[in-house]
Amino acid sequence: MRWLGALAGGVAWLTRASVGLAAALMLLCISYQVLMRYVFGDTPSWSEELAVLFFSWSVLGGLALGVHEGWHVRLTLLPELLPAGLRAWTERVTELVTAALGLFLAWSGWRFLDMTSGSVSAAIGYPIEILNILAPICGGLMALFGLERALRPAERLTARIEAAA
């Protein structure tokens, strides 16, 4: 499964870059809006809507990256009481459940996208599918990253468990 790790690593790099770009663009939009509102007294109609679009990807892309990097908060009281071998299996099951939740997000996000297709955003008028496709993309990334983590070689999984202890 080395190819899956390489694929997930490459996709994670692209996701990280796009999340960073989206966060920077969001801050630029908000800064421009504040400058225009409080210095020039003329608030642009598009800046807030564009900032929300970039914020949405920052959050959802960051969520997917959290799955890849293992950043998420969780309760470890019960797994820490288990022997190392059993703890490794609980980690794998947790990652598989995370992947399943990602698939559910992708599926339900796709259904929502289908229900809202044809709509446009209020201020800018871009197709609302641009915003609503972010949930299925995030779900797909969560599924990929969760599956990759669940199928990692035992030595990488054990090293991660020992580092967390």
MARDRENMI-707489 format. One record per residue: residue number from 1; z, y, x of N, C-alpha, C in turn. Coordinates in pm, whole numbers. Atoms other than C-alpha are relative to their C-alpha. Layout:
% residues N
<atom n="NUM" n_Z="Z" n_Y="Y" n_X="X" ca_Z="Z" ca_Y="Y" ca_X="X" c_Z="Z" c_Y="Y" c_X="X"/>
...
END
This chain:
% residues 165
<atom n="1" n_Z="0" n_Y="-120" n_X="81" ca_Z="0" ca_Y="0" ca_X="0" c_Z="0" c_Y="127" c_X="86"/>
<atom n="2" n_Z="5" n_Y="-115" n_X="-90" ca_Z="-47" ca_Y="229" ca_X="298" c_Z="-93" c_Y="108" c_X="-55"/>
<atom n="3" n_Z="96" n_Y="-96" n_X="55" ca_Z="-346" ca_Y="391" ca_X="122" c_Z="64" c_Y="84" c_X="-110"/>
<atom n="4" n_Z="-67" n_Y="-75" n_X="107" ca_Z="-124" ca_Y="490" ca_X="-172" c_Z="90" c_Y="108" c_X="60"/>
<atom n="5" n_Z="-83" n_Y="-99" n_X="-68" ca_Z="117" ca_Y="663" ca_X="66" c_Z="-83" c_Y="114" c_X="56"/>
<atom n="6" n_Z="89" n_Y="-104" n_X="-54" ca_Z="-171" ca_Y="848" ca_X="233" c_Z="-55" c_Y="88" c_X="-113"/>
<atom n="7" n_Z="50" n_Y="-75" n_X="115" ca_Z="-314" ca_Y="948" ca_X="-105" c_Z="108" c_Y="93" c_X="-54"/>
<atom n="8" n_Z="-109" n_Y="-82" n_X="53" ca_Z="23" ca_Y="1068" ca_X="-233" c_Z="35" c_Y="113" c_X="96"/>
<atom n="9" n_Z="-28" n_Y="-105" n_X="-98" ca_Z="84" ca_Y="1259" ca_X="90" c_Z="-101" c_Y="113" c_X="-3"/>
<atom n="10" n_Z="105" n_Y="-101" n_X="8" ca_Z="-250" ca_Y="1437" ca_X="69" c_Z="7" c_Y="81" c_X="-128"/>
<atom n="11" n_Z="-11" n_Y="-70" n_X="129" ca_Z="-209" ca_Y="1520" ca_X="-299" c_Z="125" c_Y="89" c_X="0"/>
<atom n="12" n_Z="-122" n_Y="-81" n_X="-8" ca_Z="146" ca_Y="1643" ca_X="-230" c_Z="-25" c_Y="126" c_X="82"/>
<atom n="13" n_Z="31" n_Y="-117" n_X="-82" ca_Z="14" ca_Y="1874" ca_X="44" c_Z="-79" c_Y="102" c_X="-82"/>
<atom n="14" n_Z="79" n_Y="-90" n_X="84" ca_Z="-245" ca_Y="2020" ca_X="-196" c_Z="86" c_Y="63" c_X="-110"/>
<atom n="15" n_Z="-89" n_Y="-52" n_X="105" ca_Z="18" ca_Y="2055" ca_X="-469" c_Z="93" c_Y="105" c_X="57"/>
<atom n="16" n_Z="-91" n_Y="-95" n_X="-66" ca_Z="259" ca_Y="2228" ca_X="-230" c_Z="-72" c_Y="132" c_X="27"/>
<atom n="17" n_Z="78" n_Y="-121" n_X="-29" ca_Z="-13" ca_Y="2473" ca_X="-122" c_Z="-31" c_Y="77" c_X="-128"/>
<atom n="18" n_Z="34" n_Y="-68" n_X="124" ca_Z="-116" ca_Y="2548" ca_X="-480" c_Z="123" c_Y="60" c_X="-67"/>
<atom n="19" n_Z="-123" n_Y="-55" n_X="56" ca_Z="245" ca_Y="2597" ca_X="-592" c_Z="41" c_Y="126" c_X="76"/>
<atom n="20" n_Z="-31" n_Y="-119" n_X="-79" ca_Z="306" ca_Y="2838" ca_X="-305" c_Z="-92" c_Y="116" c_X="-34"/>
<atom n="21" n_Z="96" n_Y="-105" n_X="37" ca_Z="-10" ca_Y="3031" ca_X="-391" c_Z="30" c_Y="54" c_X="-139"/>
<atom n="22" n_Z="-31" n_Y="-44" n_X="137" ca_Z="79" ca_Y="3040" ca_X="-761" c_Z="126" c_Y="87" c_X="-2"/>
<atom n="23" n_Z="-123" n_Y="-79" n_X="-5" ca_Z="430" ca_Y="3169" ca_X="-682" c_Z="-27" c_Y="138" c_X="60"/>
<atom n="24" n_Z="33" n_Y="-130" n_X="-62" ca_Z="289" ca_Y="3442" ca_X="-456" c_Z="-80" c_Y="87" c_X="-97"/>
<atom n="25" n_Z="80" n_Y="-76" n_X="96" ca_Z="33" ca_Y="3546" ca_X="-718" c_Z="85" c_Y="46" c_X="-118"/>
<atom n="26" n_Z="-91" n_Y="-39" n_X="108" ca_Z="302" ca_Y="3547" ca_X="-987" c_Z="80" c_Y="122" c_X="42"/>
<atom n="27" n_Z="-78" n_Y="-115" n_X="-48" ca_Z="514" ca_Y="3783" ca_X="-776" c_Z="-86" c_Y="125" c_X="12"/>
<atom n="28" n_Z="90" n_Y="-115" n_X="-6" ca_Z="214" ca_Y="4006" ca_X="-716" c_Z="-27" c_Y="58" c_X="-138"/>
<atom n="29" n_Z="24" n_Y="-47" n_X="137" ca_Z="141" ca_Y="4025" ca_X="-1089" c_Z="121" c_Y="75" c_X="-54"/>
<atom n="30" n_Z="-122" n_Y="-64" n_X="50" ca_Z="503" ca_Y="4109" ca_X="-1171" c_Z="24" c_Y="132" c_X="73"/>
<atom n="31" n_Z="-17" n_Y="-124" n_X="-76" ca_Z="523" ca_Y="4367" ca_X="-891" c_Z="-97" c_Y="107" c_X="-47"/>
<atom n="32" n_Z="101" n_Y="-94" n_X="50" ca_Z="201" ca_Y="4529" ca_X="-1010" c_Z="41" c_Y="54" c_X="-137"/>
<atom n="33" n_Z="-43" n_Y="-42" n_X="134" ca_Z="334" ca_Y="4537" ca_X="-1368" c_Z="115" c_Y="99" c_X="9"/>
<atom n="34" n_Z="-115" n_Y="-91" n_X="-15" ca_Z="662" ca_Y="4699" ca_X="-1260" c_Z="-45" c_Y="134" c_X="56"/>
<atom n="35" n_Z="52" n_Y="-122" n_X="-59" ca_Z="481" ca_Y="4952" ca_X="-1043" c_Z="-74" c_Y="84" c_X="-104"/>
<atom n="36" n_Z="78" n_Y="-74" n_X="100" ca_Z="242" ca_Y="5046" ca_X="-1320" c_Z="88" c_Y="54" c_X="-113"/>
<atom n="37" n_Z="-84" n_Y="-43" n_X="111" ca_Z="513" ca_Y="5064" ca_X="-1585" c_Z="93" c_Y="115" c_X="39"/>
<atom n="38" n_Z="-104" n_Y="-97" n_X="-34" ca_Z="779" ca_Y="5262" ca_X="-1401" c_Z="-47" c_Y="116" c_X="87"/>
<atom n="39" n_Z="50" n_Y="-110" n_X="-83" ca_Z="572" ca_Y="5472" ca_X="-1161" c_Z="-110" c_Y="76" c_X="-72"/>
<atom n="40" n_Z="114" n_Y="-65" n_X="63" ca_Z="256" ca_Y="5540" ca_X="-1359" c_Z="9" c_Y="7" c_X="-152"/>
<atom n="41" n_Z="-19" n_Y="-5" n_X="145" ca_Z="382" ca_Y="5484" ca_X="-1715" c_Z="-111" c_Y="-67" c_X="-79"/>
<atom n="42" n_Z="112" n_Y="67" n_X="67" ca_Z="88" ca_Y="5257" ca_X="-1800" c_Z="5" c_Y="-149" c_X="33"/>
<atom n="43" n_Z="-16" n_Y="144" n_X="-24" ca_Z="161" ca_Y="4884" ca_X="-1834" c_Z="-131" c_Y="-72" c_X="-30"/>
<atom n="44" n_Z="123" n_Y="77" n_X="27" ca_Z="-143" ca_Y="4659" ca_X="-1796" c_Z="30" c_Y="-114" c_X="-98"/>
<atom n="45" n_Z="-22" n_Y="102" n_X="103" ca_Z="-186" ca_Y="4416" ca_X="-2084" c_Z="-12" c_Y="-142" c_X="56"/>
<atom n="46" n_Z="30" n_Y="132" n_X="-51" ca_Z="-293" ca_Y="4123" ca_X="-1866" c_Z="102" c_Y="-55" c_X="99"/>
<atom n="47" n_Z="-81" n_Y="45" n_X="-112" ca_Z="-31" ca_Y="4110" ca_X="-1592" c_Z="109" c_Y="-100" c_X="-39"/>
<atom n="48" n_Z="-107" n_Y="92" n_X="40" ca_Z="249" ca_Y="3939" ca_X="-1783" c_Z="-57" c_Y="-137" c_X="-36"/>
<atom n="49" n_Z="61" n_Y="127" n_X="38" ca_Z="20" ca_Y="3674" ca_X="-1928" c_Z="-46" c_Y="-80" c_X="122"/>
<atom n="50" n_Z="43" n_Y="66" n_X="-123" ca_Z="-124" ca_Y="3597" ca_X="-1586" c_Z="121" c_Y="-50" c_X="80"/>
<atom n="51" n_Z="-121" n_Y="42" n_X="-69" ca_Z="226" ca_Y="3584" ca_X="-1435" c_Z="59" c_Y="-126" c_X="-65"/>
<atom n="52" n_Z="-50" n_Y="119" n_X="70" ca_Z="329" ca_Y="3331" ca_X="-1703" c_Z="-84" c_Y="-123" c_X="37"/>
<atom n="53" n_Z="87" n_Y="111" n_X="-39" ca_Z="28" ca_Y="3114" ca_X="-1615" c_Z="38" c_Y="-50" c_X="141"/>
<atom n="54" n_Z="-37" n_Y="39" n_X="-136" ca_Z="119" ca_Y="3117" ca_X="-1245" c_Z="141" c_Y="-59" c_X="5"/>
<atom n="55" n_Z="-136" n_Y="53" n_X="7" ca_Z="488" ca_Y="3060" ca_X="-1326" c_Z="-2" c_Y="-143" c_X="-52"/>
<atom n="56" n_Z="7" n_Y="134" n_X="58" ca_Z="397" ca_Y="2758" ca_X="-1537" c_Z="-40" c_Y="-103" c_X="104"/>
<atom n="57" n_Z="39" n_Y="96" n_X="-104" ca_Z="218" ca_Y="2593" ca_X="-1247" c_Z="107" c_Y="-10" c_X="108"/>
<atom n="58" n_Z="-106" n_Y="6" n_X="-101" ca_Z="497" ca_Y="2688" ca_X="-1007" c_Z="109" c_Y="-97" c_X="-43"/>
<atom n="59" n_Z="-106" n_Y="88" n_X="51" ca_Z="749" ca_Y="2509" ca_X="-1227" c_Z="-48" c_Y="-145" c_X="-10"/>
<atom n="60" n_Z="47" n_Y="137" n_X="20" ca_Z="539" ca_Y="2206" ca_X="-1321" c_Z="-45" c_Y="-65" c_X="131"/>
<atom n="61" n_Z="37" n_Y="53" n_X="-131" ca_Z="391" ca_Y="2163" ca_X="-975" c_Z="122" c_Y="-29" c_X="84"/>
<atom n="62" n_Z="-126" n_Y="23" n_X="-72" ca_Z="739" ca_Y="2200" ca_X="-828" c_Z="73" c_Y="-123" c_X="-52"/>
<atom n="63" n_Z="-61" n_Y="121" n_X="58" ca_Z="864" ca_Y="1932" ca_X="-1067" c_Z="-63" c_Y="-125" c_X="60"/>
<atom n="64" n_Z="70" n_Y="115" n_X="-59" ca_Z="599" ca_Y="1691" ca_X="-941" c_Z="35" c_Y="-15" c_X="148"/>
<atom n="65" n_Z="-39" n_Y="8" n_X="-141" ca_Z="678" ca_Y="1780" ca_X="-580" c_Z="142" c_Y="-52" c_X="16"/>
<atom n="66" n_Z="-137" n_Y="50" n_X="-3" ca_Z="1043" ca_Y="1712" ca_X="-654" c_Z="5" c_Y="-152" c_X="-8"/>
<atom n="67" n_Z="8" n_Y="146" n_X="6" ca_Z="948" ca_Y="1357" ca_X="-745" c_Z="-46" c_Y="-55" c_X="136"/>
<atom n="68" n_Z="52" n_Y="47" n_X="-129" ca_Z="749" ca_Y="1317" ca_X="-422" c_Z="105" c_Y="8" c_X="110"/>
<atom n="69" n_Z="-95" n_Y="-24" n_X="-108" ca_Z="1022" ca_Y="1459" ca_X="-200" c_Z="140" c_Y="-52" c_X="-30"/>
<atom n="70" n_Z="-134" n_Y="48" n_X="36" ca_Z="1322" ca_Y="1319" ca_X="-390" c_Z="102" c_Y="112" c_X="-10"/>
<atom n="71" n_Z="-89" n_Y="-116" n_X="8" ca_Z="1470" ca_Y="1664" ca_X="-453" c_Z="90" c_Y="1" c_X="-122"/>
<atom n="72" n_Z="-67" n_Y="-13" n_X="128" ca_Z="1602" ca_Y="1595" ca_X="-799" c_Z="146" c_Y="-40" c_X="6"/>
<atom n="73" n_Z="-144" n_Y="27" n_X="11" ca_Z="1969" ca_Y="1598" ca_X="-882" c_Z="18" c_Y="-126" c_X="-83"/>
<atom n="74" n_Z="-30" n_Y="119" n_X="77" ca_Z="2108" ca_Y="1268" ca_X="-998" c_Z="141" c_Y="-46" c_X="30"/>
<atom n="75" n_Z="-133" n_Y="57" n_X="-19" ca_Z="2434" ca_Y="1085" ca_X="-1039" c_Z="-13" c_Y="-127" c_X="82"/>
<atom n="76" n_Z="12" n_Y="115" n_X="-90" ca_Z="2484" ca_Y="834" ca_X="-760" c_Z="127" c_Y="-83" c_X="3"/>
<atom n="77" n_Z="-127" n_Y="71" n_X="-3" ca_Z="2832" ca_Y="708" ca_X="-841" c_Z="-19" c_Y="-151" c_X="-13"/>
<atom n="78" n_Z="19" n_Y="144" n_X="20" ca_Z="2720" ca_Y="369" ca_X="-974" c_Z="-83" c_Y="-64" c_X="111"/>
<atom n="79" n_Z="77" n_Y="64" n_X="-109" ca_Z="2444" ca_Y="298" ca_X="-717" c_Z="77" c_Y="-8" c_X="133"/>
<atom n="80" n_Z="-75" n_Y="3" n_X="-125" ca_Z="2681" ca_Y="383" ca_X="-431" c_Z="102" c_Y="-114" c_X="5"/>
<atom n="81" n_Z="-94" n_Y="111" n_X="5" ca_Z="2916" ca_Y="108" ca_X="-547" c_Z="-68" c_Y="-136" c_X="21"/>
<atom n="82" n_Z="74" n_Y="125" n_X="-12" ca_Z="2642" ca_Y="-155" ca_X="-522" c_Z="-27" c_Y="-35" c_X="146"/>
<atom n="83" n_Z="42" n_Y="40" n_X="-136" ca_Z="2553" ca_Y="-358" ca_X="-212" c_Z="-138" c_Y="58" c_X="31"/>
<atom n="84" n_Z="123" n_Y="-67" n_X="-43" ca_Z="2262" ca_Y="-216" ca_X="-9" c_Z="-126" c_Y="-63" c_X="-60"/>
<atom n="85" n_Z="119" n_Y="66" n_X="55" ca_Z="2010" ca_Y="-476" ca_X="-129" c_Z="-21" c_Y="31" c_X="-147"/>
<atom n="86" n_Z="8" n_Y="-30" n_X="144" ca_Z="2089" ca_Y="-419" ca_X="-495" c_Z="-26" c_Y="149" c_X="-21"/>
<atom n="87" n_Z="22" n_Y="-145" n_X="7" ca_Z="2098" ca_Y="-44" ca_X="-437" c_Z="-148" c_Y="32" c_X="20"/>
<atom n="88" n_Z="144" n_Y="-21" n_X="-23" ca_Z="1740" ca_Y="-63" ca_X="-303" c_Z="-79" c_Y="-32" c_X="-126"/>
<atom n="89" n_Z="72" n_Y="33" n_X="123" ca_Z="1628" ca_Y="-233" ca_X="-623" c_Z="26" c_Y="102" c_X="-110"/>
<atom n="90" n_Z="-25" n_Y="-104" n_X="100" ca_Z="1800" ca_Y="26" ca_X="-841" c_Z="-82" c_Y="125" c_X="31"/>
<atom n="91" n_Z="85" n_Y="-113" n_X="-39" ca_Z="1615" ca_Y="292" ca_X="-642" c_Z="-144" c_Y="-24" c_X="-47"/>
<atom n="92" n_Z="137" n_Y="32" n_X="41" ca_Z="1284" ca_Y="117" ca_X="-710" c_Z="-15" c_Y="10" c_X="-152"/>
<atom n="93" n_Z="5" n_Y="-8" n_X="147" ca_Z="1362" ca_Y="85" ca_X="-1081" c_Z="3" c_Y="146" c_X="-44"/>
<atom n="94" n_Z="-7" n_Y="-142" n_X="33" ca_Z="1457" ca_Y="452" ca_X="-1095" c_Z="-134" c_Y="69" c_X="24"/>
<atom n="95" n_Z="131" n_Y="-60" n_X="-29" ca_Z="1127" ca_Y="548" ca_X="-932" c_Z="-105" c_Y="-46" c_X="-101"/>
<atom n="96" n_Z="94" n_Y="49" n_X="101" ca_Z="934" ca_Y="329" ca_X="-1176" c_Z="24" c_Y="66" c_X="-136"/>
<atom n="97" n_Z="-30" n_Y="-72" n_X="125" ca_Z="1113" ca_Y="490" ca_X="-1471" c_Z="-51" c_Y="143" c_X="9"/>
<atom n="98" n_Z="52" n_Y="-135" n_X="-21" ca_Z="1025" ca_Y="829" ca_X="-1324" c_Z="-152" c_Y="2" c_X="-17"/>
<atom n="99" n_Z="145" n_Y="10" n_X="15" ca_Z="660" ca_Y="721" ca_X="-1301" c_Z="-38" c_Y="-18" c_X="-147"/>
<atom n="100" n_Z="26" n_Y="20" n_X="143" ca_Z="673" ca_Y="603" ca_X="-1663" c_Z="19" c_Y="131" c_X="-77"/>
<atom n="101" n_Z="-20" n_Y="-130" n_X="65" ca_Z="814" ca_Y="940" ca_X="-1771" c_Z="-116" c_Y="94" c_X="32"/>
<atom n="102" n_Z="118" n_Y="-78" n_X="-36" ca_Z="528" ca_Y="1104" ca_X="-1581" c_Z="-120" c_Y="-38" c_X="-85"/>
<atom n="103" n_Z="109" n_Y="44" n_X="87" ca_Z="279" ca_Y="892" ca_X="-1774" c_Z="18" c_Y="50" c_X="-142"/>
<atom n="104" n_Z="-27" n_Y="-51" n_X="134" ca_Z="447" ca_Y="992" ca_X="-2099" c_Z="-30" c_Y="150" c_X="-8"/>
<atom n="105" n_Z="31" n_Y="-143" n_X="-3" ca_Z="425" ca_Y="1360" ca_X="-2001" c_Z="-150" c_Y="22" c_X="2"/>
<atom n="106" n_Z="146" n_Y="-12" n_X="-4" ca_Z="57" ca_Y="1315" ca_X="-1917" c_Z="-62" c_Y="-30" c_X="-136"/>
<atom n="107" n_Z="53" n_Y="39" n_X="131" ca_Z="-11" ca_Y="1141" ca_X="-2248" c_Z="32" c_Y="105" c_X="-106"/>
<atom n="108" n_Z="-38" n_Y="-97" n_X="103" ca_Z="185" ca_Y="1383" ca_X="-2467" c_Z="-60" c_Y="138" c_X="29"/>
<atom n="109" n_Z="65" n_Y="-126" n_X="-37" ca_Z="49" ca_Y="1682" ca_X="-2273" c_Z="-148" c_Y="-1" c_X="-37"/>
<atom n="110" n_Z="141" n_Y="12" n_X="36" ca_Z="-304" ca_Y="1554" ca_X="-2329" c_Z="-17" c_Y="14" c_X="-151"/>
<atom n="111" n_Z="5" n_Y="-13" n_X="147" ca_Z="-235" ca_Y="1523" ca_X="-2704" c_Z="16" c_Y="146" c_X="-40"/>
<atom n="112" n_Z="-20" n_Y="-142" n_X="30" ca_Z="-103" ca_Y="1882" ca_X="-2709" c_Z="-125" c_Y="80" c_X="38"/>
<atom n="113" n_Z="123" n_Y="-67" n_X="-44" ca_Z="-409" ca_Y="1997" ca_X="-2514" c_Z="-110" c_Y="-19" c_X="-104"/>
<atom n="114" n_Z="101" n_Y="28" n_X="102" ca_Z="-631" ca_Y="1830" ca_X="-2773" c_Z="26" c_Y="81" c_X="-127"/>
<atom n="115" n_Z="-34" n_Y="-75" n_X="122" ca_Z="-444" ca_Y="1997" ca_X="-3061" c_Z="-26" c_Y="149" c_X="13"/>
<atom n="116" n_Z="13" n_Y="-144" n_X="-19" ca_Z="-471" ca_Y="2344" ca_X="-2909" c_Z="-135" c_Y="40" c_X="57"/>
<atom n="117" n_Z="129" n_Y="-34" n_X="-61" ca_Z="-826" ca_Y="2323" ca_X="-2774" c_Z="-76" c_Y="97" c_X="-90"/>
<atom n="118" n_Z="76" n_Y="-101" n_X="73" ca_Z="-1049" ca_Y="2609" ca_X="-2871" c_Z="73" c_Y="133" c_X="-13"/>
<atom n="119" n_Z="-77" n_Y="-124" n_X="8" ca_Z="-770" ca_Y="2868" ca_X="-2864" c_Z="-21" c_Y="81" c_X="128"/>
<atom n="120" n_Z="6" n_Y="-86" n_X="-118" ca_Z="-769" ca_Y="3164" ca_X="-2628" c_Z="132" c_Y="73" c_X="14"/>
<atom n="121" n_Z="-123" n_Y="-74" n_X="-24" ca_Z="-485" ca_Y="3355" ca_X="-2469" c_Z="-8" c_Y="137" c_X="-68"/>
<atom n="122" n_Z="-4" n_Y="-123" n_X="79" ca_Z="-374" ca_Y="3672" ca_X="-2645" c_Z="-53" c_Y="123" c_X="74"/>
<atom n="123" n_Z="33" n_Y="-125" n_X="-70" ca_Z="-416" ca_Y="3942" ca_X="-2379" c_Z="-130" c_Y="-10" c_X="80"/>
<atom n="124" n_Z="116" n_Y="12" n_X="-89" ca_Z="-677" ca_Y="3812" ca_X="-2135" c_Z="-118" c_Y="-64" c_X="-72"/>
<atom n="125" n_Z="106" n_Y="70" n_X="72" ca_Z="-871" ca_Y="3582" ca_X="-2365" c_Z="-56" c_Y="-119" c_X="74"/>
<atom n="126" n_Z="47" n_Y="120" n_X="-69" ca_Z="-899" ca_Y="3290" ca_X="-2122" c_Z="25" c_Y="-121" c_X="-90"/>
<atom n="127" n_Z="-22" n_Y="120" n_X="82" ca_Z="-929" ca_Y="2942" ca_X="-2278" c_Z="141" c_Y="-54" c_X="25"/>
<atom n="128" n_Z="-140" n_Y="42" n_X="-11" ca_Z="-575" ca_Y="2822" ca_X="-2349" c_Z="12" c_Y="-139" c_X="63"/>
<atom n="129" n_Z="0" n_Y="130" n_X="-67" ca_Z="-675" ca_Y="2482" ca_X="-2211" c_Z="39" c_Y="14" c_X="147"/>
<atom n="130" n_Z="-37" n_Y="-22" n_X="-141" ca_Z="-627" ca_Y="2633" ca_X="-1863" c_Z="152" c_Y="-10" c_X="16"/>
<atom n="131" n_Z="-146" n_Y="8" n_X="-5" ca_Z="-255" ca_Y="2672" ca_X="-1937" c_Z="49" c_Y="-139" c_X="-41"/>
<atom n="132" n_Z="-53" n_Y="124" n_X="56" ca_Z="-210" ca_Y="2356" ca_X="-2140" c_Z="-38" c_Y="-126" c_X="79"/>
<atom n="133" n_Z="35" n_Y="116" n_X="-82" ca_Z="-380" ca_Y="2122" ca_X="-1889" c_Z="105" c_Y="-24" c_X="109"/>
<atom n="134" n_Z="-99" n_Y="13" n_X="-106" ca_Z="-90" ca_Y="2184" ca_X="-1651" c_Z="100" c_Y="-112" c_X="-26"/>
<atom n="135" n_Z="-95" n_Y="108" n_X="31" ca_Z="143" ca_Y="1941" ca_X="-1834" c_Z="-58" c_Y="-138" c_X="30"/>
<atom n="136" n_Z="56" n_Y="131" n_X="-37" ca_Z="-93" ca_Y="1641" ca_X="-1812" c_Z="-20" c_Y="-16" c_X="151"/>
<atom n="137" n_Z="14" n_Y="8" n_X="-146" ca_Z="-164" ca_Y="1724" ca_X="-1447" c_Z="134" c_Y="-31" c_X="63"/>
<atom n="138" n_Z="-135" n_Y="24" n_X="-52" ca_Z="209" ca_Y="1739" ca_X="-1374" c_Z="42" c_Y="-144" c_X="-27"/>
<atom n="139" n_Z="-35" n_Y="138" n_X="34" ca_Z="262" ca_Y="1408" ca_X="-1556" c_Z="-73" c_Y="-100" c_X="87"/>
<atom n="140" n_Z="77" n_Y="90" n_X="-87" ca_Z="-16" ca_Y="1242" ca_X="-1359" c_Z="54" c_Y="1" c_X="142"/>
<atom n="141" n_Z="-57" n_Y="-9" n_X="-135" ca_Z="130" ca_Y="1370" ca_X="-1033" c_Z="136" c_Y="-70" c_X="8"/>
<atom n="142" n_Z="-129" n_Y="68" n_X="3" ca_Z="477" ca_Y="1250" ca_X="-1131" c_Z="-19" c_Y="-152" c_X="2"/>
<atom n="143" n_Z="26" n_Y="144" n_X="4" ca_Z="335" ca_Y="906" ca_X="-1209" c_Z="-46" c_Y="-50" c_X="137"/>
<atom n="144" n_Z="48" n_Y="38" n_X="-133" ca_Z="149" ca_Y="890" ca_X="-876" c_Z="114" c_Y="-1" c_X="100"/>
<atom n="145" n_Z="-107" n_Y="-11" n_X="-100" ca_Z="447" ca_Y="1008" ca_X="-672" c_Z="112" c_Y="-100" c_X="-27"/>
<atom n="146" n_Z="-104" n_Y="98" n_X="33" ca_Z="697" ca_Y="789" ca_X="-859" c_Z="-42" c_Y="-141" c_X="37"/>
<atom n="147" n_Z="51" n_Y="133" n_X="-35" ca_Z="478" ca_Y="481" ca_X="-815" c_Z="-2" c_Y="-19" c_X="151"/>
<atom n="148" n_Z="3" n_Y="9" n_X="-146" ca_Z="429" ca_Y="556" ca_X="-446" c_Z="140" c_Y="-20" c_X="57"/>
<atom n="149" n_Z="-138" n_Y="15" n_X="-48" ca_Z="804" ca_Y="592" ca_X="-395" c_Z="55" c_Y="-139" c_X="-33"/>
<atom n="150" n_Z="-49" n_Y="133" n_X="39" ca_Z="872" ca_Y="268" ca_X="-583" c_Z="-61" c_Y="-110" c_X="86"/>
<atom n="151" n_Z="68" n_Y="102" n_X="-78" ca_Z="621" ca_Y="76" ca_X="-369" c_Z="8" c_Y="22" c_X="150"/>
<atom n="152" n_Z="-15" n_Y="-25" n_X="-144" ca_Z="725" ca_Y="218" ca_X="-33" c_Z="54" c_Y="-124" c_X="69"/>
<atom n="153" n_Z="-55" n_Y="114" n_X="-76" ca_Z="798" ca_Y="-39" ca_X="239" c_Z="153" c_Y="5" c_X="2"/>
<atom n="154" n_Z="-145" n_Y="12" n_X="8" ca_Z="1156" ca_Y="-162" ca_X="241" c_Z="72" c_Y="82" c_X="107"/>
<atom n="155" n_Z="-70" n_Y="-73" n_X="-107" ca_Z="1243" ca_Y="1" ca_X="577" c_Z="6" c_Y="151" c_X="-31"/>
<atom n="156" n_Z="-4" n_Y="-142" n_X="37" ca_Z="1149" ca_Y="349" ca_X="448" c_Z="98" c_Y="23" c_X="-114"/>
<atom n="157" n_Z="-91" n_Y="-11" n_X="112" ca_Z="1342" ca_Y="289" ca_X="128" c_Z="144" c_Y="-11" c_X="47"/>
<atom n="158" n_Z="-136" n_Y="19" n_X="-52" ca_Z="1650" ca_Y="164" ca_X="315" c_Z="44" c_Y="122" c_X="80"/>
<atom n="159" n_Z="-34" n_Y="-119" n_X="-78" ca_Z="1639" ca_Y="461" ca_X="553" c_Z="35" c_Y="117" c_X="-91"/>
<atom n="160" n_Z="-28" n_Y="-108" n_X="94" ca_Z="1629" ca_Y="698" ca_X="256" c_Z="137" c_Y="-20" c_X="-67"/>
<atom n="161" n_Z="-129" n_Y="29" n_X="63" ca_Z="1926" ca_Y="525" ca_X="91" c_Z="114" c_Y="28" c_X="96"/>
<atom n="162" n_Z="-106" n_Y="-22" n_X="-98" ca_Z="2131" ca_Y="533" ca_X="411" c_Z="16" c_Y="148" c_X="32"/>
<atom n="163" n_Z="-8" n_Y="-145" n_X="-26" ca_Z="2047" ca_Y="901" ca_X="468" c_Z="73" c_Y="70" c_X="-113"/>
<atom n="164" n_Z="-65" n_Y="-63" n_X="115" ca_Z="2170" ca_Y="984" ca_X="118" c_Z="149" c_Y="-33" c_X="-6"/>
<atom n="165" n_Z="-141" n_Y="42" n_X="8" ca_Z="2500" ca_Y="800" ca_X="167" c_Z="90" c_Y="81" c_X="91"/>
END
